[in-house]
Amino acid sequence: MRKVFLFAAVLALLVTAGLFAGGGDEKGLTTVTFITPRGTIEVMDDYFLWVAIDMGYFKEMGLNVVMEPGPIDAFACTKFVDQKQADVGYPSPGILTASVDTGMDVIMAYEMMIDQVFDFAVRKDSPIQSVKDFPGKTMSFADAGWQVISDPILTEVGVDPKSIEYVSVGAQWGQAVALGKADIALTWKGLRAQWDAQGLGLRYFLGESFSKMPANGLAVRKSDMKDPAKRALLVKFLRGASMGIHFARNNPRAAAQIVYSRFAAIREQMKPDLALQSMQQLHWGYTKGERLGKGYGWFEMNGWSTYLDIIYKLGQIKKKLTLEEVATNDLIKEVNKFDRSRVEKDAKAFKLNDTWKDVAVVGDW
């Protein structure tokens, strides 16, 4: 089941403001616009891009990267890319495949999360003890289009999605569970720490413990991959993203400080230790391709094959999509060609402020 979303008014407003690709060039730099799927950029999730912006990596490559939050519309980050109002989106596999199925000119060119990024949340006093207890319950989303995210995960573990009532409640979908308005909320790595900081009092079922499916990645236009000049710009953008992740591996506190210092909303919501935890929940997934020796952004295709089989059986796509139609490793070798020693040196030389110099770094990075 898919929903067609209307956001022409928002799109017109943003284009008028000159926020998208082709507008707002800075001193001859080429603008590349990145659009999130969350409706906000005031989160720790995109730290790798903020690092590349702050450290000047993008500018050195001739890029002016614009960060666009977009509307809270499940398909916004693929629609905007398809309609050439943004250059890079960050869709989930469900959104990506549904978009490809409807003919959008998009493909995932850089895997951010090889392992499952999505989780489920319930109240701490909920009688629900496992995902198997979900039938007969209500699940809250910010947007009804998120059903294409949850249905395959539930199917994978043997839960019929039709046995669950979905409710779309907007930006406060986590609060809806905390207040007893719904039983379950879809969530993800990084967001868990934010909800804990807000005191929602939720308990989590971690998707990586029961799902082998892929997660979000960076999507671009297929047509841009075939244009040598545009392809070169994408390589530069994704190389900068790789540099940002590598920087964080070598100085997590510095990467966190860059984002934390930029956004008052994050500082109001989370103390530094929780902000670092939010970043870490995602960062460990962002580095898996590199840890496997394949490089940042590499796709593990077995999980994708299973995923495509399931969504076809669910009817989320009308035709059986091939791996080549939805994801590609074609750029990965090029985007990993950067001076790692230089980035490591930058990270180690970064001066931490008084807020961050004593924050403890725990766990694996």
N, C-alpha and C positions, 0 to 999 in steps of 0.2 A: 504494500500500500504506500503510495506516495502522494504528497500534497504539493500543489503548485503554489508558490508564494509570490505575492506581488510586492515589489519594493521599488517601483519606478520613481515614486516621489522622492524617496531617500537617495536613489541613484542620481536623479537630476540635481538634487541639492548638493551632493558631494562633487559631482562633475563641475557644477558652477563654481564651487569653492576651489577648484583646481588641485584636488588632492590625489588624483589618480595618475596612472602611467601617462607619460607624455606631457605632464604639467608640472610646474614648480621646479624646473631644473635649476641647480645651484652652480653658478660660475662654470658653465659648460659641462657639468656632470650629466650623465644620463640617468634619468629617474627610473627606478624600479620600485613598484608598489607591491607591498606584501599585505594581504588581508587575512585576519584571524577568523576563526569560526565561533568566537566567544562573545562578540559584541563589546569587547573591551581589550585594551592593550595594557591596562594597569594590573598586570599579573607577573609572576616570576617566570612563567612558561617560556617566554621568548627571549630569555637572557642572552642566548648565543647571538642574536641579531643586535641587541643593544650593545653587547661587548664589541662586536665588529664595527658598529657605528661610533661608539665612544673612543675606541682605540684607533680609529681612522683607517681600518682595513678596507672598508668599502670605498672610501674616498680615494685611497691609493690606486684602486682599480678603476677609477673613473665613474663610480656609481654614487648616486644620491638615493638612498633607500628611504622610502616613505612607509611608515607603519600605519595601517588603516584598520580600525576595529570592526567596521561594518555593522550592519544591523543584526539583531538576534534572529536569524533566519537560517535554518539548517543548511540550505543550499546556497547561501550568499557567497561563500568563498569559492565555489566553483562557477556560479553564474557570473560573478564579477570578472573572473579570469576569462571565461568563455567569451564574454561580451567586450573584452579588451578594456575594462575599466580598472583592472588590477593585473599584475603580471605573475604573481605567485600566491597560491592559496594554501591552506593547511587543513584539508578535509580528512574526515575519518574514512575508512574503507567503504562503509555503507553509503555515505554521501558521494564519494568518488564514483563508485560503480553505478549507482542510480543515475548519476550525471552522464557518465559515458553511455549508458543504456539509452538515454534520451537524445543522444547525438551531440552532446557538448564536446567542444574541442579541448579536452583536458586529459592529462596523464600524470601519474605520480612519478616524479623523477628523482626523489630523494627520500629515503625511508627514515623517519625520525624515531619510530618505536617498532623494533622488530617484534617485541613481546606485546601482549595485550595491555593497553593503557587504561581501558575502562574498568570501573569497579561499580559496586552497588552499595548503597548506604541505607541503614535502618536505624530506628531509635535504639538506644542502648538497652531499654527495657522491652524491646520487641520480642515476641515469642518466636520470630523467624530465626532459625538456627543454621540454615543453609539455603543455597539457591534453589534446591529442590522443594523448599517450602513456599516458593513464590506464587504458585497457582492459586487463584481466588483472591489475590491481593491487588492493590492499586500501586502504580508506579508513576512518579511525577517527572516531567520533562520541562525544560524551558520552552521548547518548541516541539510541536507534534511531529515534525520531520525527523526527530531523533529516534523514532521507532525503527528506522532502517539501521540504526546502530545497535540497539538492544536485541532485536529479533534474532539475528544470527547467533549471537552469544548465547541466548537462552536455548535456541535449538541445538547448539553444540553440546549442551549439558543435559539435553533430554527434556527440557521444559517447553511446553507448547505456548508460544506467544499469545495465542488466542485465549489462553486461560487467565491472562492478566489484563486488568483495566488500566489503560493509559490516560493520564490527565496532564494537560498542558497548562502550566500556571505562570509562565514568564520567568523573569530573572530570580525569583524567590523560590525556585523549585526545591532546594535543599531545606529551606525554612518550612516548606509545606509538610515535610516529613517530621521535622522537629516539633511542629505544632499539631501533629496528628491528623493533618488533612490528607495525607497519603501514607502508604506503608513503606514504600521503597523509593529511592531516588537514584537515577543514573549519575555517576560521578567519575572522576579520573584522577590519575596521579597528579600531584601538584595542587589540585583543588581540595583534596582531603585535608591538607595542612591548613588551607584557608578556612575551611569550615570548622576545623578544630579551634582555630584562633578566634572565630566568631562565637564559640561556645555553643554550637548547635547540639552537642551531646549525641553524636551519631556513632554507630558501629559499622564496620566495613567488611564486605566480602571482596577480596582482591581478585580481579579478573585473571591475573597471571597465574593464579593457583589452580584455575579450572579451565582456562581457555588457551588454545594454541594459535588463535587467529592473529593476523597482523593488526596494526593500529595506524594512527595518523602519520601522514608524510606530506612533503611539499609537492604541490601539483602545479603544472605549467601548461601552456597551450602546446598541443602536439604540433601545430603548424610552426610554432617558434623553434621547435627542435629541428625542423627541416630547413630553416633559414640560417645560413652560416653566421650572419651578424648577430641575430637575436639569440642564437644558440650560444655564442661567445659571451653575451651578457648574462645568460643564465648560469653558465659555468662560473663566471666571476661572482655572481651572487651566492651560489651554493658553496664556492670556495671560501667566501667570507664567512658563511654560516659554519663551515667546518672549522675555520680558525677560531671562531667564537666558542665552539664547544671545546676545542683543544685548550684554549686559554683557561676555561673553567676547570678542566681536569687538573691543571697545574696550579691554580689558585682559586678554589671555590669561593672563598670569602671576597676576593676582588670582583669576581663576576657578579656575585650577589649584591655587593655594595653599589656597583654601577646601576643596577635596576632599582634597588631600594632607595638610593639617593634621588633618583629621577621622579618617583611617584609618591606624592603625599598620601594617596589613597592606600597604598601598600603599607606605608609607615603607620597609618592610623589603624590598619586592620591587624597587622602582625608585628611582633617583636622580631629582632634580627634572627634569633635562633630558629623560629618557625618559618621565616622567609627562606632561610637556608635549607630547611627541611623540605619546604615546598619545591624548591629548585632541585634538590637532590632526588626527589621522587621521580622526576622526569629525566634528569641528567643521566642516571644510570642506564636508562633505556636508550637515550640518545647516543651513548658511546658503545653500544653492543657490537655494531658492525666493525668498529675499530678494534675492539677487544678480541674479536674473532679473527683479526688479521685481514679483513676485507675492506676496511676503510669506512670513514663516516658516510652515512647515507645509503649504505648497501642494503639490497633487498634479499631476504631469505624467502624463496619462492614457494616452498612446500606449504607453508601456512596459507599463502594466497590461493593455492590450488584448492585446498580444503574449503576455504572461505567462498570461492566462486561457485563450488558445487552446492554449498548450503543455500546461498542466496538465490540461486537459480531454482532450486527445489521449493523455496519459500515463495517464489513468484515476485521477488523484489526487482528482478530484471526479466525482460521479456525474452531475451536470447542469451544463450550460454556464452559469456565473455571469455576470451583467451587472456592469458597472462600478458601477452604483448600489447593488448588493448588497454590495460589498466596501469601497468607499472613497468619501469625500465631501469636497468643498471648502466645504460649507455654513457652517462656522464660521470659515473663514480670515480673512475680512474683519474679523470682530469680535475675534478673538484678536490681531490686529495693531494694534488701537486702544490704544496705550499711549504714554506720553510718552518718546519716544526720547531727547530731549535730557536728561531727568532721569536716565535709565539711564546715558547716556554720562558725565554728570557724576559719578554714583556710582562708575562704573568708574575714572575718572581720579583720583578722590579717595581711592580705596582704598589703605590703607597696606600696603605689602609688608614682610614680615619679612626678617630677615637671610638666611634660606634662599633666598628667591625674588627679592630685589631685583637680583641680578646674573645671573639665569638669562637666557640669550640667547633671544630670540624670533625664530625664522627662518620663512621661507615666508610664504604668504598666509593672512590671517585674515579 
